[in-house]
Amino acid sequence: MLLNTRFNFSSQQVFIDGQWQAPRSGQSTALLNPSTGEALCDIALGNEEDIDAAVQSAKQALLGEWGQASALERGRVLTKLGQLVLDNVDDLAKLEALDVGKPLTQARNDAIALARYCEFFGGAADKVHGDTIPYLPGYTVYTLREPHGVTGHIVPWNYPMQIIGRSVGAALTMGNAAVLKPAEEACLTALAFAELAKQAGLPNGALNVVPGLGAIAGAALSAHPEVHHISFTGSVGAGEAVQAAAAKHVAPVTLELGGKSAQVVFDDVAMDDAIPFLLNAGIQNAGQTCSAASRLLVHRSRHEEMVERLAKGYEALEVGPAMDDKHVGPLISHRQQQLVEGFLQQGNDLTVAATGHKVDNIPERGAYVVPTLFDDVPPNHVLAQQEIFGPVQTVIVFDDEDEAIQIANGTAYGLVAAAWTQNGARQMRMAKALKAGQVFINNYGAGGGVELPFGGVGASGHGREKGFESLYGFSTVKTVAAKHD
């Protein structure tokens, strides 16, 4: 059994053509528990040969049972898979908490979200339709939505289950066959998902999972000439490399590359409603969230009140091991810990409004960083411009709406934004003015919202996942023009 769960596969294997097998490289590496710094288990390191074998398996699946399956049949498999995820939610949450370091409650919510993606896409499978187009006399013209073929999915370590759900789930729904390369830092739930997919009746080859290093397995998947679409979530630099590799064989790419999201708090804010959202959106998953609200823009008239109330929230935050289920767990690795601590040092010239605190007897080798709230930060400061990917928030003061818009849009990113105001006209103006793929009014995140298209502009990437938009993205349109006179 894997880490005292009901899953019986070996983490030192890859999943290709519906079978667990040793990686062709013969290599593995230790997977570390970020809460303790100790090894959890060893994982396989797939290489170029494993990726090619997975792609060939996916091709055969498209020629066989999976390629012939109706939309209704695909939907039933996804729906059954969602139920299996729910049946195993506690074990999945345990694996994610140990693997990623997120508090157990947050990990459990991610498992439930994975099930919800499967349920949503399962129900949507037979509801993605083409169009008929009025044309010349004697013609009937219509469009078909067809799968790309073999799709590649490079998933990061911060939200493995959720991103698998919104990416792989959408691809399978539309009839693609998927090759999934999870992050080498956190791949256990990706492997467990493959096992559940097999139990759900997904035909061999429709889903293949190859853990491995990004520079080897990830690069091979991006560059493979028989991969027809790539979905990547990660850093800007890595996304640029993925897109460049895919461009050589003219494969479309969906990129979600992070953000520096702003919540804009106006003078007429309902502060009691806003404070929980402002706080949670910065520290969830220890701030290792692409859509983290790391910039809090506040009108000068409410600045002092907001910071005072946020500071109380920060001071109550407990940092501890994932399985202890505190507010904040460790970062994914000591490397990430060092990166975030480097940013904090660059804030030595700023005012620290508040910090959280570590619990007693916290493991010394864990990758912990205390949540930190900086006050009155200049909009052009490095902490207000660069994605930190840790539990760090900056408060920025503005005087009027135009200045707020300028500051909010004043980074290279454009993933998520929010506006807090009771003024209906201002709500509409801000929704249009904020440069982001998602804009929330008097809330942040809308509870996850698997139905809500998600993606960014600018350095945050392009393409959309979640909702029906993701199904459109994981399919291509064929136009049929029939002349019958």
Secondary structure as UniProt FT lines:
FT   TURN            3..4
FT   TURN            11..12
FT   STRAND          14..16
FT   TURN            17..18
FT   STRAND          19..21
FT   TURN            24..25
FT   STRAND          28..32
FT   TURN            34..36
FT   STRAND          39..44
FT   HELIX           48..63
FT   HELIX           65..68
FT   HELIX           71..87
FT   HELIX           89..100
FT   HELIX           104..124
FT   HELIX           125..127
FT   STRAND          132..133
FT   TURN            137..138
FT   STRAND          139..147
FT   STRAND          150..155
FT   HELIX           160..173
FT   TURN            174..175
FT   STRAND          177..182
FT   TURN            184..185
FT   HELIX           188..199
FT   TURN            200..201
FT   TURN            204..205
FT   STRAND          207..209
FT   HELIX           214..218
FT   HELIX           219..223
FT   TURN            225..226
FT   STRAND          229..233
FT   HELIX           236..247
FT   TURN            248..250
FT   STRAND          253..256
FT   STRAND          262..265
FT   TURN            267..268
FT   HELIX           271..283
FT   HELIX           284..287
FT   TURN            290..291
FT   STRAND          295..299
FT   HELIX           300..315
FT   STRAND          318..319
FT   HELIX           322..324
FT   HELIX           334..345
FT   TURN            346..349
FT   STRAND          351..355
FT   STRAND          357..358
FT   TURN            360..361
FT   TURN            364..365
FT   STRAND          372..375
FT   TURN            379..380
FT   HELIX           382..385
FT   STRAND          392..398
FT   HELIX           401..408
FT   STRAND          416..420
FT   HELIX           424..433
FT   STRAND          438..441
FT   TURN            446..447
FT   TURN            450..451
FT   HELIX           458..460
FT   STRAND          461..462
FT   HELIX           467..473
FT   STRAND          475..483
//
